[in-house]
Each structure stands twice: as C-alpha cells, then as structure tokens.
Amino acid sequence: MNITSNAVKPGLKQWLTSDTPQSRWQAKCGRAWLGWLKFTENKLAMIGLSIVLALILVTIFAPLLAPYDPLAADLANRIQSPSAEHWFGTDQLGRDILSRLIYGAQYTLMIVALVVITAAPVGLLVGTAAGFFGGWIDATLMRITDIFLAFPKLILALAFVSALGPGIENAVLAIALTAWPPYARIARAETITVRRSDYIEAARLQGVSNMGLILGHITPMCISSLVVRVTLDMAGMILIAAGLGFLGLGAQPPMPEWGAMVSEGRQFLLEQWWVSTVPGLAIFVVSLGFNLLGDGLRDVLDPRGGD
C-alpha cells in the first residue's frame, strides 16, 4: 500500500485525490486511482492479478520461453521423468511437456477472450432490452434465458459441440452459447433499477431515442457488475474448455491444449504421474488466479460485494 502510494509523484497524487476535480477526466482518473489502492489492499487479489498477468506474458513470449518445439515427437525420449533437460518430463511421444504447457497457455487465453467478447455483449444487449422495454419483450427474452439456464453449462456445451463437430472454434462457440444468460440477468436487473430515473426521463425529453438511451445511458451503468461477473466466470470457462478437450471435443491433436494433455496422459497416471498432473495443475492455478482476481474486482467495482 505504502509502496504503491509513494510510487506516484506528490503533485500527481494530489491531482488524483482532489475533492474538487476540475474535469470529468480528472474525476475518472481519481476514481480509478482510489479503486486501485483498494484493490492493492487485497493480497489475494494481487496474487490473482499476478497469475493472470503471468499467463498473458507467457502467451505473448511463448516462442522465446519454450525450450523445444511443442509438436516435435522424439520417441527415443518418450515418458522421461522431470530432469534438468526436461523440467516437467516428456509425454508418450517424447514431446517436452513444459514447451507444450507454455504454448497451451495461448489456446487457454484465446478461448477465454473469444468467449468473453461474444457472450458478454450478447447478454448485455438481451438484458438491457428486456429490462428497458418490459412487457412481452421482457417475458420472451427472459423465458429464452431461462431455457438456457435450466441446463448445466457443461452438458449444454457438450450438446452444442457434439452437433457442431469437434474443434476449438466450435468449442468456443458452444461455450459462448452457454455463457450469456447470467449476463443477461445481471443487465436486466441493473436496467430495471435505473430505467425510471430522473436522468433517463430528462434524456427522453431531449429527444434521445430508445436505442440511444440503452447504449448511451443504461449500458454504461451495467458495465461494472458485468466485468465482475465475467472475471469470476473465466475460471468456469477454462474448466469447460478443458473438459471439452479432455473428452476429445475441443482442441484436436497434436494441439497442446491443457485439457487434451490431461486426457492423453491419464493412462500413465499411476506410474508416470507428471504427464497428466502438470497440465492439471496449470488449469488449477490459472482458474484460481481468475477467481481471486474476480473477488478483488468485486470489492472495488460492486459496492454490494464488499464487507
């Protein structure tokens, strides 16, 4: 906390913490700074942020960090135990597990990013439209949402990807189709609380259209709650993607996807434990990191999520 505060120049710190901001930009920067200070007080959230940042860096610098080609087979070195040459050992085809783990981070982050940029906007649009218009539009959209919520996410994703066919693209689409309903519920609840507010009525009297009210005035009010929920859901997305890969419905061999790596090594689990255990631990650590980060963001962005 002190280190973070001292890292900012006194003049800038005074500008950020001013009780009388001179512009909207200064007010936004001040809120962001105070939120960051509150976030840094949560040590577990900082650990989660470190894990997520490490995942991003590993993804970016994978070609530099990986000591071997993740797809190159070497049957002479198959099922080698961890050593100085192969830190996490090798798999049944002699491929370096550390290298496959590093490149597998790219697929994990790609799946999460693609699901977020597709599912979150859909849920936000459905929820705000349902909450704003009400009536039969609300009833229709929410009943569709209830249908999706009635099935467990993994079971529904399995059904979609089975119909679409195996592959990482279809896995992303299947996960996105199961991920949007909670976001719609959150956006609808937020919209209902503000749709009769004075500032909405004032904007309506100024001639702002319904679409302008939704996009310009209501949607921004839903963003903070949506960001918290999306961050918390990222761990579940990773587990579903790993589950699809484990069942052979996600990333296909020889792609170094973590769930597929666990599946490939399960037959060696009793004697060559590292083949499945290492990618399984990677899934666990990254999922934990997103959960811890989500908890920290909830404390900062959602007043009802605090103490």
N, C-alpha and C positions, 0 to 999 in steps of 0.2 A: 504493500500500500504506500509506504513512505518512498520507496524506490521509484514507483510509478509517478507519484506526485512530484518528486524532485527532478524527474527527467524533463519536466516541462518548464520553460523559462518563466520567471515570475510575471513578466508582462503578459505573456500569453495565457498563463494560468488565471490571472486577474480578469482578462478578457473573457475567458471561458466560464468563469464562475460569477460573472457580474449579475447582480439582481435586477439591473435595468438594461437589458440588451437593446442595442440601437437598431438592430435589423433582424429580419426573420432568420437570416443565415447565422447570425451570432446566437440566436436563441436555439436553433437546431444543433449547432456545434456544442453549446453549453449542455444541452440535454444529453447529447451523445457522450460527452466527457464525463458527466456525472454517472451515466449508466455504465461506462467503462470502469470507473472507480468502484462502483458497487459490484460489478462483475468480478473484478480482481480480488475482492474480499472473500469470494467463494473459492477456496483452494481446490475443491473437487472439480469445479467448473473450469478452472485454469488447466487442470490435468486433462480434462476432456478436450479443451481447445488445443493443447499441445499435441494430443494424439491425432486430432483431425488435421492440424497443420502438417504434422509429420507424414500423414497419409498423402496429402496434396503434394508435398515436396518429393516424396518417393515416386509418386506418379509422374511428376514433371521430369525428374532426373533418373528415371529407370534405366535408360541406356548407359548412363555413367556409373550407376550403383551396382548393376547386375554383373557378377564376375564371369558368367557364362551365358551362352545362348539358351534361352528357356525352352526352345523347341528341339535342340540338338540332342539326339539319342546317342548313348555310349554304353552298349550292352556289356562291355568289359568292366564297367564300374556300377552296375546295377545294384540297388539295395545296399549302398555303402552307408555305414553309420556316420554320425556327425564327426567331423575332423577339421584340422586346420585347412585342408584343401577344399572341403565342402562343409561349411559351417553347420548346415541343417541336414546333411546327408544327401543321398540321391534316391530317386524313385525306381520303380520296376523297369524303366527303360534307361536308367543311368543318367537322367536329367537332373541338374542341380536344383534342389528344392528351394534354396534361397533365391536363385535367379527367377524361378517360376513364381515365387511368392511376391517378389518385387514387381514383376510385370503383371501379376494378378491384381495388384492394387489399382492398376489402370482400369480394368474391367469393373471392379467394385465401385470406384468413384464414378465411372461413366454411367453405370446402371442407376445409381442414386441420383445423379444430376439429371439424367433424361427423364426419370420418373417424376422428379420434383417439378421440372419446367413444363411437364404435360399435365400432371394430375392437379397440382395446386391451382393453376389458372382456371381449369375446368370447374373444380369445386368452388372456387371463389365466385365465378360467374353464375353458377347454378344457385348458390346460396344467397347471393345478393339479389338476384332476380326474384327468387321465391319470397324472400323477406320484404322486398320493396313493393311488389305488386299484390301479394296476398291472393285471396280468393282461390279460383280454380287453378291458377298458375302455381301457387304455393302448394296446393294439395297434390297436383300432378307431379311436380318435381320432387316433392318430399316422399311420395309413395315410391317413385323410381329409386330414390336414395335408400329407402327402407328395404327394398328388394336386394340391393347390393350389400347392405349391412346385415342382412339376415344370414349370409353365408360367411364362414370363416375365410379370411383373406387367402390363406394358402390353398384351401380347397377350391376357391373360385379361380385363383390364378392357375392352378393345375388344369381346371376345366378349360379355361381360355387358351392356354398354351398347347393343350392337347388338340384342341380344334384348329389352332393356327399352325401347329407344327413346331418341332424343336428348333431352337436357335436363340441367340442372345437378343436379337431385335424383337422377336415375338415374346420373349420373356419380359423385356422392358414394357412392351405394350400391355401384356397381361397384368403386370404389377400395377401399372398406371390405372388400368380399368378398375382395379380393386382398391386403389388408394384415395380416390377423390371424394367418396361420400362423407368421411369425417370433416373434411374441409368445408364441404357444403353446409353441414350442420352448424359449424362454428360461424361461418359467414352469415347464415340466415339469422342466428341468434343476435349477432352484433348489429345486423341491419335493422331488425325489429326494434332494438333499443334506441336507434337514432333516427328512424325514418320520419318521426313526428316532431323532431327537434326544431327549435326556432330557426336555426341557421339553414335547415333544409327548406323550411317554408319560405324563408327570405330569398333563397336562391330560386325557388319555384316562381315567386312573384316577379323576379327579374327576368323570367323567360327561359330559364335553363331547362332543357329537355330532360325527359326521364333517363335517357342514356347518359346525359351529362351529369345528372345527379348521382347516378350509380357509379360512374367511372371517376368523377372528379371530387365527390364529397363523401360517398359512403364507402367505396372500396378502400381508400387510404385508412379509414378507421378500423378496418378488419385486418390490416397487414400484420400488426404486431402479434395478435393472437395466432394468426396463421403461421407466422415464422416460428413461433414456439412449438406449435403442433407439428409442423413439418420437420423440425430438427429432432424432436422426440421420435417421430415415425421413421427416421432414416435408419435406425438400428433394425426396426422390423423389416424395412425394405431389403436391407443387406441379408437378413436371415432368410427371407422368402427367396431372394435371388440365389443364395447358397443352396437352399432346399431344392429349387428347380434344377440347379446344376448337379446336385447330388443324385437326383433322380434321372439325369440324362436329358432333361427337357430345356435346360438353359444353354450356356456356352458349350459348344461341342469340341471334342478332342481334335487337335492337341492344344487348344487354347488353355493357358494357365489360369483358369478361373478357380477361386478357392473352394467353392462347393464341389466342383468336379474333381479337384485334387483330393479332397476328403473321401469322395466316393471311390476314386482309383486306388487309394491306399488302405481301404477298410479290410481287404483280405489279408493284409500284412500286419494288422493292428496288434496282435498278441506278441509277435516276435520283433518286427521292425516298426515300432510304435511311431517313430518320427515321421513316417510318410503321411499319415493322416493327422497326427497330433499337431504338427507345426501349422498347417493351414487352418486347422480348427481353432488354435489359439489366436491366430491372426483375425479370424472372424469375431472371436470373443472380445479381443482388445478393441477393435475398431467399433464394434457395436456398443461396448461400454463407453468409449470416448464420445460417441454421438449422444448417448443418454445423459452423460454428465454435462456435456455442452448444452443440451436442451434444458436441463434443470436450471443451469445458470442463467440462460436466456429467459426462462420463465420468471425467475425472480426479478430480472431487470425490466422486461417488457410488459409483463402481465401483473398488475397490482394485486389481483386476487390470488396469484401464485406465490406471494411472499409469505412471511411468517404470520 
